[in-house]
Amino acid sequence: RCYGHYGADVKEGQTITEKEAEKLLRQELDDACKKTLKYCDYLKLNQSQLDSLTSFTFNGGLGLLQKLTGYKTRDINEIANHIEAYTNHGLKGLIIRRSEEKEMLLKEE
């Protein structure tokens, strides 16, 4: 498995266990989910939509989520129409990620 983490708690040459890495990942995902729920309170999200926007927030941060939602002016279909623009100038991995997030946004439950 491969994880990525950065912040003031990271020191050059530092190593951590897989258990510690998974704990950090869970904490960061929980944080992204909380930010998504709080910011997107104007939308009635199903689980797939919440998962999609949480993934987006986890990857890009709250500021990018704010831009994606048009600062709370876009509905879910408009958000889906804009999400694929956030690929950092066409990075292959982000193109794939955004396509999957778009599919999740449009999923009816």
Summary of the structure (lengths in Angstrom):
residues: 109
radius of gyration: 15.0
end to end distance: 30.7
largest distance: 45.5
contacts: 264
relative contact order: 0.12
helix: 60%
strand: 0%
